[in-house]
Amino acid sequence: MARAGRGYAFAGAPTVPVTVAWGTRDRILPYRQAAVARARLPGACHLDLTGCGHVPMHDDPELVASVILDTTRAAPA
């Protein structure tokens, strides 16, 4: 999967609110890769999930729920 994804490049602009929330302690998708996400999706909201690993909903379920709710509230009705 990682090899196949290397050549992928998103082209266009999202038509809905997009949030990329990255765990600062993720050992599968290291936090340093968040910079790549920021560069490739500059129009998205980028959040650090401080202290969270690869499964942030386990590490801080309330934080993850609030991020999801904040993003969905921003969507036009």
C-alpha positions as CSV (number, residue, x, y, z in Angstrom):
1,M,0.0,0.0,0.0
2,A,2.8,2.4,0.9
3,R,4.5,1.8,-2.4
4,A,1.3,2.3,-4.4
5,G,0.6,5.6,-2.5
6,R,3.9,7.1,-3.4
7,G,2.7,8.2,-6.8
8,Y,-0.7,9.5,-5.7
9,A,-1.2,13.2,-5.8
10,F,-4.6,14.8,-5.0
11,A,-5.6,17.2,-7.7
12,G,-8.4,19.6,-7.1
13,A,-9.9,21.3,-4.1
14,P,-12.2,19.7,-1.5
15,T,-15.8,21.0,-1.6
16,V,-16.4,20.1,2.0
17,P,-14.5,21.0,5.2
18,V,-11.4,18.8,5.6
19,T,-9.5,18.2,8.8
20,V,-6.3,16.3,9.0
21,A,-5.6,15.4,12.6
22,W,-2.3,13.7,13.3
23,G,-1.2,12.0,16.5
24,T,2.1,13.4,17.7
25,R,3.1,10.0,19.1
26,D,2.0,7.9,16.0
27,R,4.7,5.2,15.3
28,I,3.0,3.9,12.2
29,L,2.6,7.2,10.4
30,P,5.2,9.3,12.1
31,Y,4.3,12.8,13.1
32,R,7.0,14.3,10.8
33,Q,4.8,13.2,7.9
34,A,2.1,15.7,9.0
35,A,4.3,18.4,7.2
36,V,3.7,16.5,3.9
37,A,-0.1,16.5,4.5
38,R,0.1,20.3,5.2
39,A,1.9,20.9,2.0
40,R,-0.4,18.7,-0.1
41,L,-3.7,19.9,1.4
42,P,-3.0,23.6,2.2
43,G,-6.8,24.4,2.4
44,A,-7.5,21.8,5.1
45,C,-7.5,22.4,8.8
46,H,-4.5,20.6,10.3
47,L,-4.5,19.6,13.9
48,D,-2.0,18.0,16.2
49,L,-3.4,15.4,18.5
50,T,-1.0,15.9,21.3
51,G,0.0,12.7,23.1
52,C,-2.0,10.5,20.7
53,G,-0.7,7.5,18.8
54,H,-1.9,5.7,15.7
55,V,-5.3,5.0,17.2
56,P,-6.2,8.4,18.7
57,M,-9.8,7.4,19.4
58,H,-8.4,5.0,22.0
59,D,-5.9,7.5,23.4
60,D,-8.2,10.5,23.7
61,P,-11.8,9.7,22.6
62,E,-13.2,13.0,23.7
63,L,-10.7,15.0,21.7
64,V,-11.3,12.9,18.6
65,A,-15.1,13.3,19.0
66,S,-14.7,17.1,19.3
67,V,-12.5,17.3,16.2
68,I,-15.1,15.3,14.2
69,L,-18.0,17.4,15.5
70,D,-16.2,20.7,14.8
71,T,-15.5,19.6,11.3
72,T,-19.0,18.4,10.5
73,R,-20.5,21.6,12.0
74,A,-18.5,23.6,9.5
75,A,-20.1,21.8,6.6
76,P,-22.9,23.7,4.8
77,A,-26.3,22.3,5.5
